[in-house]
Amino acid sequence: MSTDLSDQIADNAEGVAEATIDGNRVRQHPLRDQIAADKHLATKQAVRNNRTSLGLRFAKIVPPGGA
């Protein structure tokens, strides 16, 4: 399963939310839940990609000529 759901969300937004054919009922997840899932997966991917950076770095600054 792809972690990028943007195309699927766009397709679902254009289609119907619920349909009944010959007594069989089909319903999609609410669009709000689909968007939340896409944001969650994008955040997880961003965190996974940023693990190599150090984030906050501390350094002691010594002015020239100072001891």
PQR file of N, CA, C, O and H, with PARSE charges and radii, in Angstrom:
ATOM      1  N   MET A   1       0.840  -1.175   0.000 -0.4000 1.5000
ATOM      2  CA  MET A   1       0.000   0.000   0.000 -0.0000 2.0000
ATOM      3  C   MET A   1       0.885   1.238   0.000  0.5500 1.7000
ATOM      4  O   MET A   1       1.840   1.336   0.770 -0.5500 1.4000
ATOM      5  N   SER A   2       0.558   2.164  -0.860 -0.4000 1.5000
ATOM      6  CA  SER A   2       1.326   3.392  -0.966 -0.0000 2.0000
ATOM      7  C   SER A   2       0.989   4.321   0.202  0.5500 1.7000
ATOM      8  O   SER A   2      -0.150   4.371   0.666 -0.5500 1.4000
ATOM      9  H   SER A   2      -0.218   2.084  -1.486  0.4000 1.0000
ATOM     10  N   THR A   3       2.000   5.052   0.664 -0.4000 1.5000
ATOM     11  CA  THR A   3       1.753   5.969   1.772 -0.0000 2.0000
ATOM     12  C   THR A   3       1.188   7.292   1.287  0.5500 1.7000
ATOM     13  O   THR A   3       0.740   8.097   2.104 -0.5500 1.4000
ATOM     14  H   THR A   3       2.925   5.012   0.287  0.4000 1.0000
ATOM     15  N   ASP A   4       1.196   7.547  -0.026 -0.4000 1.5000
ATOM     16  CA  ASP A   4       0.647   8.781  -0.557 -0.0000 2.0000
ATOM     17  C   ASP A   4      -0.799   8.537  -0.966  0.5500 1.7000
ATOM     18  O   ASP A   4      -1.060   7.911  -1.993 -0.5500 1.4000
ATOM     19  H   ASP A   4       1.561   6.894  -0.690  0.4000 1.0000
ATOM     20  N   LEU A   5      -1.725   9.022  -0.178 -0.4000 1.5000
ATOM     21  CA  LEU A   5      -3.142   8.795  -0.434 -0.0000 2.0000
ATOM     22  C   LEU A   5      -3.808   9.959  -1.146  0.5500 1.7000
ATOM     23  O   LEU A   5      -5.023   9.936  -1.344 -0.5500 1.4000
ATOM     24  H   LEU A   5      -1.513   9.531   0.657  0.4000 1.0000
ATOM     25  N   SER A   6      -3.052  10.971  -1.536 -0.4000 1.5000
ATOM     26  CA  SER A   6      -3.632  12.187  -2.108 -0.0000 2.0000
ATOM     27  C   SER A   6      -4.474  11.896  -3.338  0.5500 1.7000
ATOM     28  O   SER A   6      -5.566  12.448  -3.475 -0.5500 1.4000
ATOM     29  H   SER A   6      -2.065  10.990  -1.376  0.4000 1.0000
ATOM     30  N   ASP A   7      -3.996  11.043  -4.238 -0.4000 1.5000
ATOM     31  CA  ASP A   7      -4.758  10.730  -5.450 -0.0000 2.0000
ATOM     32  C   ASP A   7      -6.040   9.984  -5.121  0.5500 1.7000
ATOM     33  O   ASP A   7      -7.086  10.255  -5.711 -0.5500 1.4000
ATOM     34  H   ASP A   7      -3.109  10.594  -4.127  0.4000 1.0000
ATOM     35  N   GLN A   8      -5.969   9.057  -4.192 -0.4000 1.5000
ATOM     36  CA  GLN A   8      -7.159   8.305  -3.807 -0.0000 2.0000
ATOM     37  C   GLN A   8      -8.186   9.208  -3.131  0.5500 1.7000
ATOM     38  O   GLN A   8      -9.388   9.059  -3.353 -0.5500 1.4000
ATOM     39  H   GLN A   8      -5.120   8.837  -3.712  0.4000 1.0000
ATOM     40  N   ILE A   9      -7.717  10.140  -2.311 -0.4000 1.5000
ATOM     41  CA  ILE A   9      -8.632  11.061  -1.638 -0.0000 2.0000
ATOM     42  C   ILE A   9      -9.329  11.947  -2.667  0.5500 1.7000
ATOM     43  O   ILE A   9     -10.529  12.197  -2.561 -0.5500 1.4000
ATOM     44  H   ILE A   9      -6.741  10.261  -2.130  0.4000 1.0000
ATOM     45  N   ALA A  10      -8.577  12.423  -3.663 -0.4000 1.5000
ATOM     46  CA  ALA A  10      -9.175  13.245  -4.717 -0.0000 2.0000
ATOM     47  C   ALA A  10     -10.227  12.456  -5.494  0.5500 1.7000
ATOM     48  O   ALA A  10     -11.293  12.991  -5.802 -0.5500 1.4000
ATOM     49  H   ALA A  10      -7.602  12.220  -3.748  0.4000 1.0000
ATOM     50  N   ASP A  11      -9.946  11.201  -5.813 -0.4000 1.5000
ATOM     51  CA  ASP A  11     -10.922  10.361  -6.520 -0.0000 2.0000
ATOM     52  C   ASP A  11     -12.165  10.127  -5.670  0.5500 1.7000
ATOM     53  O   ASP A  11     -13.287  10.189  -6.173 -0.5500 1.4000
ATOM     54  H   ASP A  11      -9.080  10.767  -5.563  0.4000 1.0000
ATOM     55  N   ASN A  12     -11.965   9.859  -4.383 -0.4000 1.5000
ATOM     56  CA  ASN A  12     -13.097   9.621  -3.490 -0.0000 2.0000
ATOM     57  C   ASN A  12     -13.943  10.863  -3.298  0.5500 1.7000
ATOM     58  O   ASN A  12     -15.161  10.766  -3.148 -0.5500 1.4000
ATOM     59  H   ASN A  12     -11.054   9.808  -3.975  0.4000 1.0000
ATOM     60  N   ALA A  13     -13.313  12.034  -3.299 -0.4000 1.5000
ATOM     61  CA  ALA A  13     -14.060  13.282  -3.132 -0.0000 2.0000
ATOM     62  C   ALA A  13     -14.970  13.540  -4.334  0.5500 1.7000
ATOM     63  O   ALA A  13     -16.036  14.137  -4.187 -0.5500 1.4000
ATOM     64  H   ALA A  13     -12.324  12.113  -3.421  0.4000 1.0000
ATOM     65  N   GLU A  14     -14.556  13.093  -5.518 -0.4000 1.5000
ATOM     66  CA  GLU A  14     -15.369  13.275  -6.715 -0.0000 2.0000
ATOM     67  C   GLU A  14     -16.510  12.258  -6.807  0.5500 1.7000
ATOM     68  O   GLU A  14     -17.525  12.522  -7.450 -0.5500 1.4000
ATOM     69  H   GLU A  14     -13.690  12.608  -5.638  0.4000 1.0000
ATOM     70  N   GLY A  15     -16.348  11.111  -6.174 -0.4000 1.5000
ATOM     71  CA  GLY A  15     -17.341  10.048  -6.267 -0.0000 2.0000
ATOM     72  C   GLY A  15     -18.408  10.152  -5.184  0.5500 1.7000
ATOM     73  O   GLY A  15     -18.443  11.098  -4.397 -0.5500 1.4000
ATOM     74  H   GLY A  15     -15.523  10.896  -5.651  0.4000 1.0000
ATOM     75  N   VAL A  16     -19.270   9.148  -5.175 -0.4000 1.5000
ATOM     76  CA  VAL A  16     -20.340   9.100  -4.187 -0.0000 2.0000
ATOM     77  C   VAL A  16     -19.815   8.526  -2.875  0.5500 1.7000
ATOM     78  O   VAL A  16     -18.869   7.738  -2.870 -0.5500 1.4000
ATOM     79  H   VAL A  16     -19.241   8.380  -5.815  0.4000 1.0000
ATOM     80  N   ALA A  17     -20.434   8.926  -1.759 -0.4000 1.5000
ATOM     81  CA  ALA A  17     -20.015   8.449  -0.445 -0.0000 2.0000
ATOM     82  C   ALA A  17     -20.656   7.103  -0.111  0.5500 1.7000
ATOM     83  O   ALA A  17     -20.106   6.314   0.656 -0.5500 1.4000
ATOM     84  H   ALA A  17     -21.202   9.566  -1.763  0.4000 1.0000
ATOM     85  N   GLU A  18     -21.847   6.851  -0.709 -0.4000 1.5000
ATOM     86  CA  GLU A  18     -22.587   5.648  -0.359 -0.0000 2.0000
ATOM     87  C   GLU A  18     -23.423   5.214  -1.557  0.5500 1.7000
ATOM     88  O   GLU A  18     -23.969   6.055  -2.271 -0.5500 1.4000
ATOM     89  H   GLU A  18     -22.294   7.493  -1.332  0.4000 1.0000
ATOM     90  N   ALA A  19     -23.525   3.900  -1.781 -0.4000 1.5000
ATOM     91  CA  ALA A  19     -24.314   3.383  -2.894 -0.0000 2.0000
ATOM     92  C   ALA A  19     -24.971   2.074  -2.485  0.5500 1.7000
ATOM     93  O   ALA A  19     -24.421   1.300  -1.702 -0.5500 1.4000
ATOM     94  H   ALA A  19     -23.082   3.217  -1.201  0.4000 1.0000
ATOM     95  N   THR A  20     -26.170   1.842  -3.035 -0.4000 1.5000
ATOM     96  CA  THR A  20     -26.881   0.586  -2.812 -0.0000 2.0000
ATOM     97  C   THR A  20     -27.275   0.013  -4.167  0.5500 1.7000
ATOM     98  O   THR A  20     -27.983   0.654  -4.945 -0.5500 1.4000
ATOM     99  H   THR A  20     -26.617   2.470  -3.671  0.4000 1.0000
ATOM    100  N   ILE A  21     -26.805  -1.204  -4.439 -0.4000 1.5000
ATOM    101  CA  ILE A  21     -27.120  -1.868  -5.701 -0.0000 2.0000
ATOM    102  C   ILE A  21     -27.556  -3.284  -5.388  0.5500 1.7000
ATOM    103  O   ILE A  21     -26.819  -4.043  -4.759 -0.5500 1.4000
ATOM    104  H   ILE A  21     -26.230  -1.725  -3.808  0.4000 1.0000
ATOM    105  N   ASP A  22     -28.758  -3.643  -5.828 -0.4000 1.5000
ATOM    106  CA  ASP A  22     -29.308  -4.986  -5.635 -0.0000 2.0000
ATOM    107  C   ASP A  22     -29.230  -5.429  -4.185  0.5500 1.7000
ATOM    108  O   ASP A  22     -28.936  -6.594  -3.916 -0.5500 1.4000
ATOM    109  H   ASP A  22     -29.357  -3.026  -6.339  0.4000 1.0000
ATOM    110  N   GLY A  23     -29.482  -4.545  -3.261 -0.4000 1.5000
ATOM    111  CA  GLY A  23     -29.481  -4.888  -1.855 -0.0000 2.0000
ATOM    112  C   GLY A  23     -28.104  -4.878  -1.211  0.5500 1.7000
ATOM    113  O   GLY A  23     -27.993  -5.052   0.003 -0.5500 1.4000
ATOM    114  H   GLY A  23     -29.721  -3.599  -3.480  0.4000 1.0000
ATOM    115  N   ASN A  24     -27.066  -4.682  -1.990 -0.4000 1.5000
ATOM    116  CA  ASN A  24     -25.710  -4.585  -1.447 -0.0000 2.0000
ATOM    117  C   ASN A  24     -25.376  -3.113  -1.229  0.5500 1.7000
ATOM    118  O   ASN A  24     -25.519  -2.280  -2.124 -0.5500 1.4000
ATOM    119  H   ASN A  24     -27.156  -4.541  -2.976  0.4000 1.0000
ATOM    120  N   ARG A  25     -24.930  -2.824  -0.020 -0.4000 1.5000
ATOM    121  CA  ARG A  25     -24.641  -1.442   0.339 -0.0000 2.0000
ATOM    122  C   ARG A  25     -23.128  -1.248   0.486  0.5500 1.7000
ATOM    123  O   ARG A  25     -22.455  -2.026   1.161 -0.5500 1.4000
ATOM    124  H   ARG A  25     -24.813  -3.500   0.707  0.4000 1.0000
ATOM    125  N   VAL A  26     -22.610  -0.202  -0.153 -0.4000 1.5000
ATOM    126  CA  VAL A  26     -21.189   0.113  -0.112 -0.0000 2.0000
ATOM    127  C   VAL A  26     -21.045   1.534   0.415  0.5500 1.7000
ATOM    128  O   VAL A  26     -21.737   2.451  -0.027 -0.5500 1.4000
ATOM    129  H   VAL A  26     -23.157   0.431  -0.701  0.4000 1.0000
ATOM    130  N   ARG A  27     -20.132   1.697   1.370 -0.4000 1.5000
ATOM    131  CA  ARG A  27     -19.908   3.015   1.970 -0.0000 2.0000
ATOM    132  C   ARG A  27     -18.411   3.248   2.101  0.5500 1.7000
ATOM    133  O   ARG A  27     -17.672   2.341   2.482 -0.5500 1.4000
ATOM    134  H   ARG A  27     -19.570   0.952   1.729  0.4000 1.0000
ATOM    135  N   GLN A  28     -17.959   4.461   1.788 -0.4000 1.5000
ATOM    136  CA  GLN A  28     -16.557   4.826   1.939 -0.0000 2.0000
ATOM    137  C   GLN A  28     -16.320   5.399   3.326  0.5500 1.7000
ATOM    138  O   GLN A  28     -17.249   5.815   4.017 -0.5500 1.4000
ATOM    139  H   GLN A  28     -18.560   5.198   1.478  0.4000 1.0000
ATOM    140  N   HIS A  29     -15.042   5.409   3.717 -0.4000 1.5000
ATOM    141  CA  HIS A  29     -14.690   6.107   4.943 -0.0000 2.0000
ATOM    142  C   HIS A  29     -14.958   7.590   4.728  0.5500 1.7000
ATOM    143  O   HIS A  29     -14.813   8.084   3.610 -0.5500 1.4000
ATOM    144  H   HIS A  29     -14.287   5.071   3.155  0.4000 1.0000
ATOM    145  N   PRO A  30     -15.348   8.310   5.783 -0.5600 1.5000
ATOM    146  CA  PRO A  30     -15.591   9.746   5.628  0.2800 2.0000
ATOM    147  C   PRO A  30     -14.334  10.459   5.106  0.5500 1.7000
ATOM    148  O   PRO A  30     -13.210  10.084   5.440 -0.5500 1.4000
ATOM    149  N   LEU A  31     -14.545  11.479   4.293 -0.4000 1.5000
ATOM    150  CA  LEU A  31     -13.448  12.218   3.686 -0.0000 2.0000
ATOM    151  C   LEU A  31     -12.537  12.824   4.749  0.5500 1.7000
ATOM    152  O   LEU A  31     -11.320  12.878   4.573 -0.5500 1.4000
ATOM    153  H   LEU A  31     -15.458  11.783   4.022  0.4000 1.0000
ATOM    154  N   ARG A  32     -13.122  13.273   5.837 -0.4000 1.5000
ATOM    155  CA  ARG A  32     -12.328  13.843   6.936 -0.0000 2.0000
ATOM    156  C   ARG A  32     -11.348  12.814   7.502  0.5500 1.7000
ATOM    157  O   ARG A  32     -10.202  13.150   7.803 -0.5500 1.4000
ATOM    158  H   ARG A  32     -14.110  13.229   5.980  0.4000 1.0000
ATOM    159  N   ASP A  33     -11.788  11.569   7.649 -0.4000 1.5000
ATOM    160  CA  ASP A  33     -10.908  10.507   8.152 -0.0000 2.0000
ATOM    161  C   ASP A  33      -9.809  10.172   7.148  0.5500 1.7000
ATOM    162  O   ASP A  33      -8.679   9.882   7.542 -0.5500 1.4000
ATOM    163  H   ASP A  33     -12.718  11.296   7.405  0.4000 1.0000
ATOM    164  N   GLN A  34     -10.129  10.207   5.860 -0.4000 1.5000
ATOM    165  CA  GLN A  34      -9.128   9.929   4.831 -0.0000 2.0000
ATOM    166  C   GLN A  34      -8.040  11.000   4.833  0.5500 1.7000
ATOM    167  O   GLN A  34      -6.856  10.687   4.703 -0.5500 1.4000
ATOM    168  H   GLN A  34     -11.047  10.442   5.540  0.4000 1.0000
ATOM    169  N   ILE A  35      -8.440  12.260   4.981 -0.4000 1.5000
ATOM    170  CA  ILE A  35      -7.475  13.354   5.017 -0.0000 2.0000
ATOM    171  C   ILE A  35      -6.609  13.247   6.265  0.5500 1.7000
ATOM    172  O   ILE A  35      -5.400  13.469   6.200 -0.5500 1.4000
ATOM    173  H   ILE A  35      -9.401  12.514   5.087  0.4000 1.0000
ATOM    174  N   ALA A  36      -7.207  12.912   7.390 -0.4000 1.5000
ATOM    175  CA  ALA A  36      -6.443  12.754   8.632 -0.0000 2.0000
ATOM    176  C   ALA A  36      -5.428  11.616   8.501  0.5500 1.7000
ATOM    177  O   ALA A  36      -4.300  11.734   8.979 -0.5500 1.4000
ATOM    178  H   ALA A  36      -8.190  12.731   7.443  0.4000 1.0000
ATOM    179  N   ALA A  37      -5.819  10.530   7.864 -0.4000 1.5000
ATOM    180  CA  ALA A  37      -4.900   9.409   7.666 -0.0000 2.0000
ATOM    181  C   ALA A  37      -3.738   9.814   6.765  0.5500 1.7000
ATOM    182  O   ALA A  37      -2.594   9.437   7.018 -0.5500 1.4000
ATOM    183  H   ALA A  37      -6.735  10.434   7.475  0.4000 1.0000
ATOM    184  N   ASP A  38      -4.026  10.581   5.714 -0.4000 1.5000
ATOM    185  CA  ASP A  38      -2.974  11.042   4.810 -0.0000 2.0000
ATOM    186  C   ASP A  38      -1.989  11.950   5.542  0.5500 1.7000
ATOM    187  O   ASP A  38      -0.779  11.828   5.354 -0.5500 1.4000
ATOM    188  H   ASP A  38      -4.956  10.888   5.508  0.4000 1.0000
ATOM    189  N   LYS A  39      -2.495  12.858   6.372 -0.4000 1.5000
ATOM    190  CA  LYS A  39      -1.614  13.744   7.150 -0.0000 2.0000
ATOM    191  C   LYS A  39      -0.768  12.945   8.129  0.5500 1.7000
ATOM    192  O   LYS A  39       0.418  13.224   8.305 -0.5500 1.4000
ATOM    193  H   LYS A  39      -3.478  12.958   6.524  0.4000 1.0000
ATOM    194  N   HIS A  40      -1.372  11.959   8.761 -0.4000 1.5000
ATOM    195  CA  HIS A  40      -0.648  11.126   9.730 -0.0000 2.0000
ATOM    196  C   HIS A  40       0.502  10.378   9.053  0.5500 1.7000
ATOM    197  O   HIS A  40       1.622  10.354   9.563 -0.5500 1.4000
ATOM    198  H   HIS A  40      -2.336  11.732   8.618  0.4000 1.0000
ATOM    199  N   LEU A  41       0.217   9.772   7.906 -0.4000 1.5000
ATOM    200  CA  LEU A  41       1.255   9.025   7.193 -0.0000 2.0000
ATOM    201  C   LEU A  41       2.345   9.951   6.667  0.5500 1.7000
ATOM    202  O   LEU A  41       3.519   9.582   6.664 -0.5500 1.4000
ATOM    203  H   LEU A  41      -0.693   9.792   7.491  0.4000 1.0000
ATOM    204  N   ALA A  42       1.971  11.149   6.222 -0.4000 1.5000
ATOM    205  CA  ALA A  42       2.969  12.112   5.741 -0.0000 2.0000
ATOM    206  C   ALA A  42       3.868  12.566   6.886  0.5500 1.7000
ATOM    207  O   ALA A  42       5.072  12.741   6.697 -0.5500 1.4000
ATOM    208  H   ALA A  42       1.017  11.449   6.224  0.4000 1.0000
ATOM    209  N   THR A  43       3.295  12.758   8.067 -0.4000 1.5000
ATOM    210  CA  THR A  43       4.084  13.152   9.239 -0.0000 2.0000
ATOM    211  C   THR A  43       5.051  12.044   9.628  0.5500 1.7000
ATOM    212  O   THR A  43       6.216  12.309   9.926 -0.5500 1.4000
ATOM    213  H   THR A  43       2.317  12.617   8.221  0.4000 1.0000
ATOM    214  N   LYS A  44       4.577  10.810   9.627 -0.4000 1.5000
ATOM    215  CA  LYS A  44       5.453   9.681   9.953 -0.0000 2.0000
ATOM    216  C   LYS A  44       6.609   9.585   8.965  0.5500 1.7000
ATOM    217  O   LYS A  44       7.743   9.314   9.360 -0.5500 1.4000
ATOM    218  H   LYS A  44       3.631  10.595   9.385  0.4000 1.0000
ATOM    219  N   GLN A  45       6.327   9.807   7.683 -0.4000 1.5000
ATOM    220  CA  GLN A  45       7.376   9.737   6.670 -0.0000 2.0000
ATOM    221  C   GLN A  45       8.373  10.872   6.858  0.5500 1.7000
ATOM    222  O   GLN A  45       9.574  10.660   6.692 -0.5500 1.4000
ATOM    223  H   GLN A  45       5.405  10.027   7.363  0.4000 1.0000
ATOM    224  N   ALA A  46       7.907  12.072   7.201 -0.4000 1.5000
ATOM    225  CA  ALA A  46       8.803  13.210   7.408 -0.0000 2.0000
ATOM    226  C   ALA A  46       9.714  12.973   8.608  0.5500 1.7000
ATOM    227  O   ALA A  46      10.897  13.308   8.565 -0.5500 1.4000
ATOM    228  H   ALA A  46       6.932  12.243   7.335  0.4000 1.0000
ATOM    229  N   VAL A  47       9.174  12.403   9.669 -0.4000 1.5000
ATOM    230  CA  VAL A  47       9.976  12.109  10.852 -0.0000 2.0000
ATOM    231  C   VAL A  47      11.018  11.045  10.520  0.5500 1.7000
ATOM    232  O   VAL A  47      12.167  11.142  10.951 -0.5500 1.4000
ATOM    233  H   VAL A  47       8.213  12.131   9.705  0.4000 1.0000
ATOM    234  N   ARG A  48      10.625  10.047   9.766 -0.4000 1.5000
ATOM    235  CA  ARG A  48      11.537   8.967   9.384 -0.0000 2.0000
ATOM    236  C   ARG A  48      12.691   9.520   8.533  0.5500 1.7000
ATOM    237  O   ARG A  48      13.828   9.066   8.660 -0.5500 1.4000
ATOM    238  H   ARG A  48       9.691   9.969   9.415  0.4000 1.0000
ATOM    239  N   ASN A  49      12.399  10.496   7.671 -0.4000 1.5000
ATOM    240  CA  ASN A  49      13.430  11.066   6.804 -0.0000 2.0000
ATOM    241  C   ASN A  49      14.351  12.026   7.554  0.5500 1.7000
ATOM    242  O   ASN A  49      15.489  12.224   7.127 -0.5500 1.4000
ATOM    243  H   ASN A  49      11.476  10.865   7.568  0.4000 1.0000
ATOM    244  N   ASN A  50      13.906  12.623   8.644 -0.4000 1.5000
ATOM    245  CA  ASN A  50      14.695  13.613   9.373 -0.0000 2.0000
ATOM    246  C   ASN A  50      15.503  13.009  10.517  0.5500 1.7000
ATOM    247  O   ASN A  50      16.104  13.759  11.286 -0.5500 1.4000
ATOM    248  H   ASN A  50      12.982  12.463   8.990  0.4000 1.0000
ATOM    249  N   ARG A  51      15.541  11.733  10.657 -0.4000 1.5000
ATOM    250  CA  ARG A  51      16.269  11.113  11.775 -0.0000 2.0000
ATOM    251  C   ARG A  51      17.769  11.343  11.689  0.5500 1.7000
ATOM    252  O   ARG A  51      18.456  11.255  12.707 -0.5500 1.4000
ATOM    253  H   ARG A  51      15.053  11.124  10.032  0.4000 1.0000
ATOM    254  N   THR A  52      18.297  11.634  10.510 -0.4000 1.5000
ATOM    255  CA  THR A  52      19.730  11.820  10.358 -0.0000 2.0000
ATOM    256  C   THR A  52      20.179  13.203  10.820  0.5500 1.7000
ATOM    257  O   THR A  52      21.358  13.395  11.118 -0.5500 1.4000
ATOM    258  H   THR A  52      17.739  11.706   9.683  0.4000 1.0000
ATOM    259  N   SER A  53      19.273  14.162  10.884 -0.4000 1.5000
ATOM    260  CA  SER A  53      19.668  15.496  11.335 -0.0000 2.0000
ATOM    261  C   SER A  53      19.769  15.515  12.854  0.5500 1.7000
ATOM    262  O   SER A  53      19.106  14.733  13.536 -0.5500 1.4000
ATOM    263  H   SER A  53      18.315  14.007  10.641  0.4000 1.0000
ATOM    264  N   LEU A  54      20.582  16.391  13.369 -0.4000 1.5000
ATOM    265  CA  LEU A  54      20.805  16.444  14.809 -0.0000 2.0000
ATOM    266  C   LEU A  54      19.797  17.322  15.535  0.5500 1.7000
ATOM    267  O   LEU A  54      19.686  17.256  16.760 -0.5500 1.4000
ATOM    268  H   LEU A  54      21.120  17.026  12.814  0.4000 1.0000
ATOM    269  N   GLY A  55      19.073  18.132  14.806 -0.4000 1.5000
ATOM    270  CA  GLY A  55      18.077  18.975  15.443 -0.0000 2.0000
ATOM    271  C   GLY A  55      18.718  20.155  16.143  0.5500 1.7000
ATOM    272  O   GLY A  55      19.129  21.105  15.478 -0.5500 1.4000
ATOM    273  H   GLY A  55      19.163  18.186  13.811  0.4000 1.0000
ATOM    274  N   LEU A  56      18.816  20.127  17.443 -0.4000 1.5000
ATOM    275  CA  LEU A  56      19.361  21.216  18.248 -0.0000 2.0000
ATOM    276  C   LEU A  56      20.806  20.903  18.597  0.5500 1.7000
ATOM    277  O   LEU A  56      21.119  19.811  19.072 -0.5500 1.4000
ATOM    278  H   LEU A  56      18.482  19.355  17.983  0.4000 1.0000
ATOM    279  N   ARG A  57      21.673  21.857  18.361 -0.4000 1.5000
ATOM    280  CA  ARG A  57      23.101  21.647  18.606 -0.0000 2.0000
ATOM    281  C   ARG A  57      23.616  22.756  19.523  0.5500 1.7000
ATOM    282  O   ARG A  57      23.326  23.931  19.295 -0.5500 1.4000
ATOM    283  H   ARG A  57      21.419  22.745  17.976  0.4000 1.0000
ATOM    284  N   PHE A  58      24.365  22.400  20.541 -0.4000 1.5000
ATOM    285  CA  PHE A  58      24.956  23.354  21.474 -0.0000 2.0000
ATOM    286  C   PHE A  58      26.444  23.469  21.204  0.5500 1.7000
ATOM    287  O   PHE A  58      27.114  22.479  20.909 -0.5500 1.4000
ATOM    288  H   PHE A  58      24.601  21.446  20.726  0.4000 1.0000
ATOM    289  N   ALA A  59      26.954  24.690  21.309 -0.4000 1.5000
ATOM    290  CA  ALA A  59      28.381  24.917  21.093 -0.0000 2.0000
ATOM    291  C   ALA A  59      28.849  26.017  22.042  0.5500 1.7000
ATOM    292  O   ALA A  59      28.089  26.934  22.354 -0.5500 1.4000
ATOM    293  H   ALA A  59      26.410  25.494  21.549  0.4000 1.0000
ATOM    294  N   LYS A  60      30.064  25.930  22.488 -0.4000 1.5000
ATOM    295  CA  LYS A  60      30.641  26.955  23.329 -0.0000 2.0000
ATOM    296  C   LYS A  60      31.401  27.931  22.432  0.5500 1.7000
ATOM    297  O   LYS A  60      32.291  27.527  21.683 -0.5500 1.4000
ATOM    298  H   LYS A  60      30.681  25.185  22.235  0.4000 1.0000
ATOM    299  N   ILE A  61      31.051  29.204  22.508 -0.4000 1.5000
ATOM    300  CA  ILE A  61      31.668  30.221  21.675 -0.0000 2.0000
ATOM    301  C   ILE A  61      32.712  30.963  22.492  0.5500 1.7000
ATOM    302  O   ILE A  61      32.408  31.505  23.555 -0.5500 1.4000
ATOM    303  H   ILE A  61      30.328  29.532  23.117  0.4000 1.0000
ATOM    304  N   VAL A  62      33.923  30.986  22.002 -0.4000 1.5000
ATOM    305  CA  VAL A  62      35.027  31.677  22.677 -0.0000 2.0000
ATOM    306  C   VAL A  62      35.484  32.826  21.774  0.5500 1.7000
ATOM    307  O   VAL A  62      35.921  32.576  20.651 -0.5500 1.4000
ATOM    308  H   VAL A  62      34.170  30.546  21.139  0.4000 1.0000
ATOM    309  N   PRO A  63      35.395  34.072  22.233 -0.5600 1.5000
ATOM    310  CA  PRO A  63      35.815  35.204  21.393  0.2800 2.0000
ATOM    311  C   PRO A  63      37.330  35.174  21.163  0.5500 1.7000
ATOM    312  O   PRO A  63      38.075  34.701  22.021 -0.5500 1.4000
ATOM    313  N   PRO A  64      37.786  35.674  20.016 -0.5600 1.5000
ATOM    314  CA  PRO A  64      39.232  35.671  19.751  0.2800 2.0000
ATOM    315  C   PRO A  64      39.994  36.538  20.748  0.5500 1.7000
ATOM    316  O   PRO A  64      39.530  37.623  21.100 -0.5500 1.4000
ATOM    317  N   GLY A  65      41.127  36.087  21.197 -0.4000 1.5000
ATOM    318  CA  GLY A  65      41.948  36.805  22.157 -0.0000 2.0000
ATOM    319  C   GLY A  65      41.510  36.617  23.598  0.5500 1.7000
ATOM    320  O   GLY A  65      42.204  37.065  24.511 -0.5500 1.4000
ATOM    321  H   GLY A  65      41.504  35.206  20.911  0.4000 1.0000
ATOM    322  N   GLY A  66      40.405  35.985  23.820 -0.4000 1.5000
ATOM    323  CA  GLY A  66      39.915  35.740  25.186 -0.0000 2.0000
ATOM    324  C   GLY A  66      40.429  34.416  25.691  0.5500 1.7000
ATOM    325  O   GLY A  66      40.669  33.486  24.921 -0.5500 1.4000
ATOM    326  H   GLY A  66      39.841  35.621  23.079  0.4000 1.0000
ATOM    327  N   ALA A  67      40.593  34.345  26.979 -0.4000 1.5000
ATOM    328  CA  ALA A  67      41.112  33.103  27.518 -0.0000 2.0000
ATOM    329  C   ALA A  67      40.144  32.458  28.454  0.5500 1.7000
ATOM    330  O   ALA A  67      40.431  31.393  29.000 -0.5500 1.4000
ATOM    331  H   ALA A  67      40.398  35.100  27.605  0.4000 1.0000
TER
END
